[in-house]
Amino acid sequence: MSNIEQIETAILSLPSHDFEKLRQWFLNLDYERWDEQIERDIADGKLEALAEEAIAEFKAGNCREI
C-alpha cells in the first residue's frame, strides 16, 4: 500500500471532529502555499504583463462598477 493510500485510509477512519480539524489545517496550508507562490511570481516579475494589461484596460475605460 502506498503512502497516499495509507493516508486516504486513515482520513476515512477519522471521527467527524478530527476530520474537520484536518480539513481546516489542510485548507490553511494550501492558502499559505498559494500566497507564497504568488509572492514568488510577483518578485520574479511573472505578473507584470497581466498588471500592465489591467492598467491599460482601466485607462481605456473598459472597466465597469460592480
N, CA, C and O atoms as a GROMACS GRO file, in nm:
protein
  264
    1MET      N    1   0.085  -0.117   0.000
    1MET     CA    2   0.000   0.000   0.000
    1MET      C    3   0.090   0.124   0.000
    1MET      O    4   0.185   0.132   0.078
    2SER      N    5   0.060   0.220  -0.088
    2SER     CA    6   0.140   0.342  -0.097
    2SER      C    7   0.109   0.435   0.020
    2SER      O    8   0.011   0.417   0.092
    3ASN      N    9   0.196   0.534   0.037
    3ASN     CA   10   0.172   0.634   0.142
    3ASN      C   11   0.039   0.704   0.122
    3ASN      O   12  -0.034   0.726   0.218
    4ILE      N   13   0.008   0.738  -0.002
    4ILE     CA   14  -0.119   0.807  -0.030
    4ILE      C   15  -0.236   0.719   0.010
    4ILE      O   16  -0.332   0.766   0.071
    5GLU      N   17  -0.230   0.593  -0.025
    5GLU     CA   18  -0.339   0.501   0.010
    5GLU      C   19  -0.351   0.489   0.162
    5GLU      O   20  -0.462   0.483   0.214
    6GLN      N   21  -0.240   0.486   0.233
    6GLN     CA   22  -0.243   0.479   0.379
    6GLN      C   23  -0.305   0.605   0.438
    6GLN      O   24  -0.385   0.599   0.531
    7ILE      N   25  -0.269   0.720   0.381
    7ILE     CA   26  -0.325   0.846   0.428
    7ILE      C   27  -0.475   0.851   0.401
    7ILE      O   28  -0.552   0.892   0.488
    8GLU      N   29  -0.515   0.809   0.281
    8GLU     CA   30  -0.658   0.807   0.248
    8GLU      C   31  -0.735   0.719   0.345
    8GLU      O   32  -0.841   0.758   0.393
    9THR      N   33  -0.683   0.602   0.373
    9THR     CA   34  -0.748   0.510   0.465
    9THR      C   35  -0.760   0.571   0.604
    9THR      O   36  -0.863   0.560   0.670
   10ALA      N   37  -0.652   0.634   0.649
   10ALA     CA   38  -0.653   0.697   0.782
   10ALA      C   39  -0.755   0.811   0.786
   10ALA      O   40  -0.827   0.826   0.885
   11ILE      N   41  -0.761   0.890   0.680
   11ILE     CA   42  -0.856   1.002   0.676
   11ILE      C   43  -0.999   0.951   0.681
   11ILE      O   44  -1.083   1.006   0.752
   12LEU      N   45  -1.027   0.845   0.606
   12LEU     CA   46  -1.162   0.791   0.603
   12LEU      C   47  -1.206   0.735   0.738
   12LEU      O   48  -1.326   0.723   0.765
   13SER      N   49  -1.110   0.701   0.823
   13SER     CA   50  -1.145   0.645   0.953
   13SER      C   51  -1.153   0.750   1.064
   13SER      O   52  -1.182   0.716   1.178
   14LEU      N   53  -1.127   0.876   1.031
   14LEU     CA   54  -1.130   0.981   1.133
   14LEU      C   55  -1.272   1.010   1.180
   14LEU      O   56  -1.366   1.007   1.100
   15PRO      N   57  -1.287   1.037   1.307
   15PRO     CA   58  -1.416   1.088   1.356
   15PRO      C   59  -1.441   1.225   1.295
   15PRO      O   60  -1.348   1.294   1.254
   16SER      N   61  -1.565   1.265   1.289
   16SER     CA   62  -1.603   1.391   1.225
   16SER      C   63  -1.525   1.511   1.278
   16SER      O   64  -1.479   1.594   1.200
   17HIS      N   65  -1.509   1.520   1.408
   17HIS     CA   66  -1.439   1.634   1.468
   17HIS      C   67  -1.293   1.639   1.420
   17HIS      O   68  -1.244   1.745   1.384
   18ASP      N   69  -1.227   1.526   1.421
   18ASP     CA   70  -1.088   1.521   1.376
   18ASP      C   71  -1.077   1.547   1.226
   18ASP      O   72  -0.982   1.611   1.181
   19PHE      N   73  -1.172   1.498   1.150
   19PHE     CA   74  -1.172   1.525   1.007
   19PHE      C   75  -1.184   1.674   0.981
   19PHE      O   76  -1.115   1.728   0.894
   20GLU      N   77  -1.272   1.743   1.055
   20GLU     CA   78  -1.288   1.887   1.039
   20GLU      C   79  -1.160   1.961   1.074
   20GLU      O   80  -1.121   2.054   1.004
   21LYS      N   81  -1.092   1.920   1.180
   21LYS     CA   82  -0.965   1.982   1.216
   21LYS      C   83  -0.861   1.961   1.106
   21LYS      O   84  -0.787   2.054   1.071
   22LEU      N   85  -0.855   1.841   1.051
   22LEU     CA   86  -0.760   1.811   0.943
   22LEU      C   87  -0.794   1.892   0.818
   22LEU      O   88  -0.705   1.945   0.752
   23ARG      N   89  -0.922   1.900   0.786
   23ARG     CA   90  -0.965   1.975   0.669
   23ARG      C   91  -0.926   2.121   0.681
   23ARG      O   92  -0.874   2.179   0.586
   24GLN      N   93  -0.950   2.180   0.797
   24GLN     CA   94  -0.914   2.321   0.818
   24GLN      C   95  -0.763   2.340   0.812
   24GLN      O   96  -0.716   2.438   0.754
   25TRP      N   97  -0.688   2.249   0.870
   25TRP     CA   98  -0.542   2.257   0.864
   25TRP      C   99  -0.494   2.251   0.720
   25TRP      O  100  -0.407   2.327   0.679
   26PHE      N  101  -0.551   2.159   0.643
   26PHE     CA  102  -0.510   2.142   0.504
   26PHE      C  103  -0.544   2.266   0.421
   26PHE      O  104  -0.464   2.310   0.338
   27LEU      N  105  -0.663   2.322   0.442
   27LEU     CA  106  -0.701   2.444   0.370
   27LEU      C  107  -0.606   2.558   0.404
   27LEU      O  108  -0.564   2.632   0.314
   28ASN      N  109  -0.573   2.574   0.531
   28ASN     CA  110  -0.480   2.680   0.571
   28ASN      C  111  -0.343   2.660   0.507
   28ASN      O  112  -0.282   2.756   0.461
   29LEU      N  113  -0.296   2.537   0.504
   29LEU     CA  114  -0.168   2.506   0.440
   29LEU      C  115  -0.174   2.540   0.292
   29LEU      O  116  -0.079   2.597   0.238
   30ASP      N  117  -0.281   2.504   0.227
   30ASP     CA  118  -0.298   2.531   0.084
   30ASP      C  119  -0.298   2.683   0.059
   30ASP      O  120  -0.233   2.730  -0.035
   31TYR      N  121  -0.370   2.758   0.142
   31TYR     CA  122  -0.372   2.904   0.127
   31TYR      C  123  -0.233   2.964   0.147
   31TYR      O  124  -0.193   3.052   0.072
   32GLU      N  125  -0.160   2.915   0.247
   32GLU     CA  126  -0.025   2.965   0.273
   32GLU      C  127   0.066   2.939   0.154
   32GLU      O  128   0.142   3.027   0.112
   33ARG      N  129   0.059   2.820   0.099
   33ARG     CA  130   0.144   2.786  -0.016
   33ARG      C  131   0.105   2.868  -0.139
   33ARG      O  132   0.192   2.909  -0.216
   34TRP      N  133  -0.024   2.893  -0.158
   34TRP     CA  134  -0.070   2.976  -0.268
   34TRP      C  135  -0.014   3.118  -0.254
   34TRP      O  136   0.037   3.176  -0.349
   35ASP      N  137  -0.025   3.174  -0.132
   35ASP     CA  138   0.029   3.307  -0.107
   35ASP      C  139   0.179   3.312  -0.134
   35ASP      O  140   0.228   3.408  -0.194
   36GLU      N  141   0.252   3.210  -0.090
   36GLU     CA  142   0.396   3.206  -0.115
   36GLU      C  143   0.426   3.202  -0.264
   36GLU      O  144   0.520   3.266  -0.310
   37GLN      N  145   0.348   3.126  -0.340
   37GLN     CA  146   0.369   3.116  -0.484
   37GLN      C  147   0.342   3.250  -0.551
   37GLN      O  148   0.417   3.293  -0.639
   38ILE      N  149   0.235   3.317  -0.511
   38ILE     CA  150   0.203   3.449  -0.566
   38ILE      C  151   0.315   3.547  -0.536
   38ILE      O  152   0.356   3.623  -0.624
   39GLU      N  153   0.366   3.546  -0.413
   39GLU     CA  154   0.476   3.635  -0.376
   39GLU      C  155   0.600   3.608  -0.461
   39GLU      O  156   0.668   3.702  -0.504
   40ARG      N  157   0.631   3.480  -0.486
   40ARG     CA  158   0.746   3.446  -0.573
   40ARG      C  159   0.722   3.495  -0.715
   40ARG      O  160   0.812   3.550  -0.778
   41ASP      N  161   0.600   3.475  -0.765
   41ASP     CA  162   0.568   3.519  -0.901
   41ASP      C  163   0.578   3.671  -0.914
   41ASP      O  164   0.626   3.722  -1.015
   42ILE      N  165   0.533   3.743  -0.811
   42ILE     CA  166   0.545   3.889  -0.813
   42ILE      C  167   0.692   3.929  -0.814
   42ILE      O  168   0.733   4.012  -0.895
   43ALA      N  169   0.769   3.870  -0.725
   43ALA     CA  170   0.912   3.903  -0.716
   43ALA      C  171   0.986   3.870  -0.846
   43ALA      O  172   1.080   3.940  -0.883
   44ASP      N  173   0.944   3.765  -0.914
   44ASP     CA  174   1.008   3.724  -1.040
   44ASP      C  175   0.954   3.802  -1.160
   44ASP      O  176   1.001   3.782  -1.272
   45GLY      N  177   0.856   3.890  -1.138
   45GLY     CA  178   0.800   3.969  -1.246
   45GLY      C  179   0.705   3.894  -1.337
   45GLY      O  180   0.673   3.942  -1.446
   46LYS      N  181   0.659   3.778  -1.294
   46LYS     CA  182   0.573   3.696  -1.378
   46LYS      C  183   0.433   3.754  -1.395
   46LYS      O  184   0.360   3.714  -1.486
   47LEU      N  185   0.395   3.849  -1.311
   47LEU     CA  186   0.261   3.906  -1.319
   47LEU      C  187   0.261   4.045  -1.382
   47LEU      O  188   0.156   4.108  -1.393
   48GLU      N  189   0.377   4.094  -1.421
   48GLU     CA  190   0.389   4.228  -1.478
   48GLU      C  191   0.300   4.247  -1.600
   48GLU      O  192   0.229   4.347  -1.610
   49ALA      N  193   0.304   4.153  -1.693
   49ALA     CA  194   0.225   4.166  -1.816
   49ALA      C  195   0.076   4.174  -1.784
   49ALA      O  196   0.003   4.251  -1.847
   50LEU      N  197   0.030   4.095  -1.690
   50LEU     CA  198  -0.111   4.098  -1.652
   50LEU      C  199  -0.147   4.231  -1.586
   50LEU      O  200  -0.253   4.287  -1.613
   51ALA      N  201  -0.058   4.282  -1.502
   51ALA     CA  202  -0.084   4.410  -1.436
   51ALA      C  203  -0.089   4.522  -1.540
   51ALA      O  204  -0.177   4.608  -1.534
   52GLU      N  205   0.005   4.521  -1.632
   52GLU     CA  206   0.007   4.624  -1.737
   52GLU      C  207  -0.119   4.619  -1.823
   52GLU      O  208  -0.175   4.722  -1.860
   53GLU      N  209  -0.163   4.499  -1.854
   53GLU     CA  210  -0.285   4.483  -1.933
   53GLU      C  211  -0.407   4.537  -1.858
   53GLU      O  212  -0.491   4.605  -1.915
   54ALA      N  213  -0.415   4.506  -1.728
   54ALA     CA  214  -0.527   4.554  -1.648
   54ALA      C  215  -0.527   4.707  -1.638
   54ALA      O  216  -0.632   4.770  -1.647
   55ILE      N  217  -0.410   4.765  -1.619
   55ILE     CA  218  -0.400   4.911  -1.610
   55ILE      C  219  -0.440   4.974  -1.743
   55ILE      O  220  -0.511   5.075  -1.744
   56ALA      N  221  -0.396   4.917  -1.853
   56ALA     CA  222  -0.431   4.969  -1.985
   56ALA      C  223  -0.582   4.961  -2.007
   56ALA      O  224  -0.641   5.055  -2.060
   57GLU      N  225  -0.645   4.853  -1.969
   57GLU     CA  226  -0.790   4.838  -1.983
   57GLU      C  227  -0.863   4.942  -1.899
   57GLU      O  228  -0.962   5.001  -1.942
   58PHE      N  229  -0.812   4.964  -1.778
   58PHE     CA  230  -0.873   5.064  -1.690
   58PHE      C  231  -0.862   5.203  -1.751
   58PHE      O  232  -0.960   5.277  -1.757
   59LYS      N  233  -0.742   5.238  -1.797
   59LYS     CA  234  -0.720   5.371  -1.857
   59LYS      C  235  -0.803   5.390  -1.984
   59LYS      O  236  -0.842   5.502  -2.016
   60ALA      N  237  -0.830   5.282  -2.055
   60ALA     CA  238  -0.911   5.290  -2.177
   60ALA      C  239  -1.060   5.298  -2.148
   60ALA      O  240  -1.142   5.311  -2.239
   61GLY      N  241  -1.095   5.290  -2.019
   61GLY     CA  242  -1.236   5.298  -1.980
   61GLY      C  243  -1.312   5.168  -1.998
   61GLY      O  244  -1.435   5.168  -2.005
   62ASN      N  245  -1.240   5.058  -2.005
   62ASN     CA  246  -1.304   4.929  -2.026
   62ASN      C  247  -1.335   4.857  -1.895
   62ASN      O  248  -1.334   4.734  -1.889
   63CYS      N  249  -1.363   4.934  -1.791
   63CYS     CA  250  -1.400   4.874  -1.663
   63CYS      C  251  -1.540   4.920  -1.626
   63CYS      O  252  -1.586   5.025  -1.671
   64ARG      N  253  -1.605   4.842  -1.546
   64ARG     CA  254  -1.738   4.877  -1.502
   64ARG      C  255  -1.748   4.859  -1.352
   64ARG      O  256  -1.677   4.777  -1.292
   65GLU      N  257  -1.835   4.936  -1.292
   65GLU     CA  258  -1.857   4.924  -1.149
   65GLU      C  259  -1.932   4.797  -1.118
   65GLU      O  260  -2.016   4.752  -1.196
   66ILE      N  261  -1.901   4.742  -1.006
   66ILE     CA  262  -1.970   4.621  -0.962
   66ILE      C  263  -2.072   4.658  -0.858
   66ILE      O  264  -2.142   4.571  -0.807
   0.00000   0.00000   0.00000
